[in-house]
Amino acid sequence: PLHPSQPSHSAAANHAPAVDLVREQVRRSVLLERIPPELRDAGALRSCSEDLLGSGSVVSVAFAPPDARRLSELYEEQRQLHRSGSTGPDATRAMTSFQERMHIRRE
C-alpha cells in the first residue's frame, strides 16, 4: 500500500506530456471553411487571425484538400504506406510522392 504522502500511480496521474499537448491542441483547434481567396495562403491567414486574436495566438496553419472524398483516399493511402513497414529508397520515394500529392501546406 502507498503511504498517504506518496503520489498515486493511477492512469490519470501518469499522462505523458505529449498526450496533454495533443489534447490541448485539439481543444484549441479551429476549422475554417469558405475562406476568402485572399486568405488562402498560410501567411495571410495567420496574419489576419493574429490581427483579430492577438500576436502569437496562432501556433500553426494547415490547409486540407477541399474534397472530403479525396481526403479519405489520401488517408487510406497513408495508412497503407505506414502498414507496409517498408524502408529504404523506394519507401522514401513513395512517401515523398504521397506527401507532394497531399497538397497540404503547413507554415
C-alpha positions in Angstrom: 0.0 0.0 0.0 1.0 3.6 -0.7 1.8 5.9 2.2 -0.6 8.9 2.1 2.4 11.2 1.3 3.3 9.2 -1.8 1.9 10.2 -5.2 -0.7 7.9 -6.8 0.3 5.9 -9.9 -3.1 5.9 -11.5 -3.5 6.2 -15.2 -4.8 9.7 -14.8 -1.7 10.7 -12.9 0.6 9.3 -15.5 -0.4 11.3 -18.6 2.5 11.7 -20.9 3.3 15.3 -21.6 2.8 14.6 -25.3 -0.7 13.4 -24.7 -1.5 16.5 -22.8 -0.1 18.7 -25.6 -2.3 16.8 -28.2 -5.4 17.3 -26.1 -4.6 21.0 -25.7 -4.1 21.3 -29.4 -7.4 19.6 -30.2 -9.2 21.8 -27.6 -7.8 24.9 -29.2 -8.1 23.9 -32.9 -10.3 25.8 -35.3 -11.7 24.6 -38.6 -12.5 27.4 -41.1 -14.5 27.0 -44.2 -15.2 29.2 -47.2 -12.1 31.2 -46.7 -11.8 34.2 -49.0 -9.3 33.7 -51.8 -7.0 36.5 -50.5 -6.6 34.5 -47.2 -5.9 31.1 -48.8 -2.2 31.4 -48.1 -0.9 30.3 -44.7 0.9 33.6 -44.1 -2.1 35.7 -45.0 -4.4 33.6 -42.8 -2.0 33.7 -39.9 -1.6 37.5 -40.2 -5.4 38.1 -40.4 -6.0 35.7 -37.4 -3.4 37.3 -35.3 -4.8 40.8 -36.1 -8.1 39.6 -34.7 -6.9 37.4 -31.9 -3.6 38.9 -30.9 0.0 38.5 -31.8 1.3 34.9 -31.1 -2.2 33.5 -30.8 -1.7 31.2 -33.9 0.5 28.2 -33.5 0.1 26.7 -37.0 -1.9 27.0 -40.1 -2.8 23.9 -42.2 -4.9 23.5 -45.3 -6.7 20.3 -46.1 -8.0 19.2 -49.5 -11.4 20.7 -50.1 -12.9 17.4 -51.3 -13.7 15.1 -48.4 -13.6 12.0 -50.6 -10.1 12.9 -51.8 -9.1 13.3 -48.1 -10.4 9.9 -47.4 -8.5 8.4 -50.3 -5.3 10.1 -49.1 -5.8 8.9 -45.6 -6.2 5.3 -46.8 -3.1 5.6 -49.0 -1.1 6.9 -46.0 -2.3 4.0 -43.8 -1.2 1.5 -46.4 2.2 3.2 -46.7 2.7 3.0 -42.9 1.4 -0.5 -42.6 3.8 -1.8 -45.3 6.7 -1.1 -42.9 9.0 -0.7 -45.9 12.2 1.2 -45.5 14.9 2.3 -48.0 14.9 4.4 -51.1 11.7 3.0 -52.6 9.7 3.6 -49.4 11.2 7.1 -49.1 10.2 7.9 -52.7 6.7 6.5 -52.2 6.2 8.6 -49.0 7.7 11.8 -50.7 5.4 11.3 -53.7 2.4 10.8 -51.3 3.3 14.0 -49.4 3.6 16.0 -52.6 0.2 14.8 -53.8 -1.5 15.7 -50.5 -1.3 19.4 -51.3 -1.4 20.2 -47.6 0.7 23.2 -46.8 1.9 23.9 -43.3 3.6 27.0 -42.1 
